[in-house]
C-alpha cells in the first residue's frame, strides 16, 4: 500500500477567540510517564501508519528519561488532561528539539502556538545554548511553522521517500573499479571522515551541524549503529565500497530495519573524489536488491528538497514521495550583531 504525499502546510481549522482559555503549560519534569502514555500512543500511530516506522524503541528511551525527571520540556494541559508535549536535549552549546506532539482534539493553531512559543522560549533562554535544531516530524501541525519563524528560526524542507519493493528484481551490475565489502565497526572512523568531506557546503550541514566535523559524523554513526537511533542495523544490506588495492573508502551505505518488513537507508555517502562515477546508484541498487531478496516490503529514506541531484537519483530508482515536512534551526547572534 502506498500513501499519497502529504504537503505541508494545509489550511488550519478556524479557531475560537477563547481557544486558549483553560489551558495550562507546565514543566515536563513535573509529570511521570503515565500521564503521557495516551499522547505517545497517538504519536506512535502516526509513525506506524504514515511511515511504517515502529517508534516504540525511541519512546521507551523518552519514557525512562521522563520517569527520572531528567528531560526538559513543556506539557500542555486542557481540563487536567495532557494534550501536547515537546522536549529538548542539550549537548554543550547545542540543543535539539526531539519531539513536539499535540493530540488530535487540540490540533488547532492557537493551542499549537501556545505550546510552541512556551517551548521555544524555554530552550532559547538556556544561557549555554548557541544553536537549536529540530529533529521531529510535525504531523498535521502546519501552524507550527509560524511559531518557529516568529522566533527567528530558519526553515528547510525535507522529504520522506519510499520504494515499495517487489520480488524478482534483477541484480544490480557491479563496477570493475570498485568492490563491495560488508560493513564493519572497524570502518567507522573512515566513514566519519568521508561523511564530513561529502557534506562540506551541503544543506544537510546547515540543518544539522554534526555533519560539519568528523567528531560529529562519528557521533551520528554511533547513534545509528550502537544506539539504534534509526532502527536496528541490517548488516546484510550495509556496505562499504573501495578500490581493490586501495585503503580509503570510496563510499558506504547503512541500512536499518524500522519495523518488520520495512527498512530505511539511514546513511549513504560517497567520497568527493569518487563522485560522478555512479557509486551512489551502485550502493542503492545493491541495498534494494538485497532487501527485496530478503523479503522486505519497502525501503525508505529522507532527503532535503533542495538536494535535487540526490532527489533525482532516488526517484529514478523507484522512490516516491510520501511526506513533505519542515525542519528548523536557530543560531544565537553574538552581542552587537544584527
N, C-alpha and C positions, 0 to 999 in steps of 0.2 A: 504494500500500500504506500502511495506517495502522498505528501502533504503539499498543498499549493503554497507558494511563497506568501508570507505574511508581511507586507510592507509596514514600515514604521516611519511616520506616525499614521494614525487614523483619527477621525473626528471624535473627541471625547464626549461623553454624555453631558447633558445640561446639569448644572449643579445648583441646588438651592442656596440662597444667600446665607442661610444659617447652617451650612453643611458641617462646619467645624464645632458647632456648639455641642457640648457634652463629650468632646474628645479630649483625651489626656495623653501627654507624651511623658514617658518615664524612662529611666535608665535600664538597659538590658541586664546589667549586673544585679538589679533588684529582684529579678524573677528566676525561678527554677525552670528546667526544660519542659516540665509537664504542661506549663501554661502555653507553650509554643507548639506543641505537637500537632494540633489541628492545622495551623498555618504551614508548618513544614510538610504535612501530608499533602496539602493543596499544591505547594510548590513542587513536590516530587511528581505529582500527576502531570504537571506541565512538562517537566523534563522527559518523563516517560512517553507521554502521548505525542508530543511535538517533535522531540529529538531522539526518541528511542534510547534514552540515557538514564541509567539507574543512578540516581544521585544520593541514594541512601548512605554509601560509604562516606561521602562528604558531610552529609547531615549528621552522621554519627560523631564525627570529629567536632562539629559545632555543638552538638548536644553535650559532649563531655566538657567543652570549654565553658558553656553556659552553666553546667552543673557546678563547676569550680569557681564560678563568678569571676572569670578571667577575661571575658570577651567584651570590649567596649562597644556600645551601640545604643540605639534608641528603639523603643517599643511604643506603638500607638494602641490605646485602649478606647473602645466605644462601648458604653454601658457595662464596663468592667471586663469586657472580652477583648482579647488580643486580636487586632485586625491588621496589624502591619508591624514590620520589624526590619531594621537594617543594622549591619555591624561592620566594623573595620578592624584591620590589623596594622600594627606599626612595627617597622623594621628599620631601626636607626632614624634617618630623616625622611623615610618614605612610608606613606600609608596606602593601604589597599582596601577599598570598599568591596567586601567579598560577597555581599548579598543585600538585596533590597526587595522585599516582598510585601504585597498588600493583598488581603483577601478579596474575593470576588465582590462581596457586598459593599466594600469600602473603596472600590477601584474607581473613584471619581476625582477630578483634578484638584479640588480644594483639599481633600484629605491626603492625596499623594504629595501635594506641595507642602502641606503642614509637616508631615513626617520627613520628607526630603530636606526641607530647609533646616529642621532641627538637627538632622544627622550631619549635614554639611557644616553647619555652624560649629558643631562639636569637634569634628575632625580638623577643621581649619583653625580652631583655637588651640590645638595641641602645639605648644611652642617649638618643639623639636622638628615638627613636620614641615618639610620644604616642598614636597611633591605628593600629590594624591592621584591614584589611578583607580579605575573601576574594573572589576572582573566578574560581572554578573550579567545575565540576560534579563532585560526589563520586560517580561511577558505582559503584554496588554497594558502598559503604563506609558502611553505617549506623552502625557503632560509632564512626566518627569524631566524631559529634555529642557523645558523652560526653566525649571528649578536649577539645574546644573549650569545652564548658560548664564542665568542671572547671578550665579555665584562665581563667575569668572572662569569656568571650565572650557576647555577646547573639546570639540566633538569629532569623532571619527566613526565612519560607518563600517560595520563588519557584516559578513555573510556566513551562514551555516549552510554548507552544501552536502548533498548525499548522493551516493551512487548505489542504486538498487541492484545488487549482484544477481546474476543468473548463472546456471550451470552451463558447461560446455564451452567456456571461453578458450580461445587459443592462447597458448603460452607466449608471453612477450619475448621477442627475439633478444639475444644478448648483444653485447658491444665488445668486439675483439680487443679493444684497447684497455678495457676495464674488467674487473672481476668482482662478483658479489662475495661477501663473507658474512656469516651470521653476526648479529650484534653481540657484543661482549662488553661487560663493565670496564674492561681494560681500554676501551676506545673512548671513554667518557671525556677525558681531558682533551684529546684531539678533536672530538666532536664539538666541545665547547668553544675551542679556538676557531673552528670552522664556522660555527653559528655566528659568532661575533663578527667575523670578517664578512660573512654573507649578508649581515643586516646593517652594515655601515650605510647611513643615509636612507634607510628604509622607513616606511610609515610604521612598521611594527616596532621599531626602536623609538619612535615618537610616542607610541601608545604605551609601551612597556619599557622602561629604562633598563631593565635587566638585560636586554639584548645588546646594550652598549658596551658591556665589559665581559671579559672571559669569565670572571668570577660569577657574574650574574647569569650567564648562559649555563655555567656548571650547576648553579642552584636550580635553574629551570629543568635541566636534565635529571637532577637528583629527585625533583618533585615528581617527574613522570615515572622514573624507574624504581626508586626506593620508597617513595611516599604514596605512590599510586594516585597522584593528584589529577589524573585524567583517565582513570580506569586501570585495569590490570594489563601489564605489558604482554603482548603476544610475540614471543621470541621467534616463532616460525615465520612471521611477517615483518621482522625488523632486521635491517641490513646496513652494511656499510659498502661503499664502492671505492676501489683503489686500483691503481695501475699494477700490473702483475709483478713488477720489480720495484715498486715504489713503496715508501714507508708512510707518506702522508695520505690522509683520507681525501678523496675527491667528492664524496657526498655520503649522506646517511639518511635513513628513514626509520622512525619508531612508530609502531602500531600498537594500539591498546584495545582492549575489549571493554565497551561501556555498558553493555548488557548482553544477555545470552543471545548469540546470533548477530550481534551488531558491533562493528569495530569502528575505530576512529584513528585517523592519521594525526598523531599528536605532535610530531615534529618532523620536518623534512628540510634539508639544506644541502646546497651544492656549493663547493668552493668557488670563489670568484674566478680563479684561474682555469676552472673547468666548465664555466657557464657557456652556453651556446652550443654544447655538444650533445644535447638531448638527454643528459643524465637524470634530470628531474622526471621526465617521461619514463625513463627506464626504471627508476626506483618505484614510481607509482604503479606502473604496469606489473612489475614483479609482485608488489604487495596485493594488488587487486586479484591477480591470478591465484596467488597462494590462499587468500581469504575465500575466494569462490570455491576452490577445490576443497577447502576445509569445511564448507557448508555454511559460511556466514551469509546472512541475507542482505546486509548493507554495510557500507563503509562511508564515514563522513569526515569532514574537515572544516576548518574555519579559515577565512581569508578576508583581508581588508579590501573594500570596494575599489580603492584607488590602485591596487596592485593588479593592473589589467593584464600584465604578462602572465602572472600565475593563474588568474581567473580564466583566461582564455585556454590555458593548458588544461585546467581541471574540467572545464566544460567540454573540451574536445575528447576527454576520456570518459565521458558519461556522467559527470557530476552535475546535479541540478540544484538550484536554489530552493531552500526550504524556509529559511527565516532570515530577514534583514534586521539588524539591531544596532544601536549606537553604543559606543564606549566613550569614556571621558577622561581627561587628565587636567591637572592643575599644578602650576608652579608658583611658589611664593616669590613675589618680586623683592629684590634687595631694597633696603631702606633708601628712599630718594628716587627710586625708579618709577616710571610712569608707563 
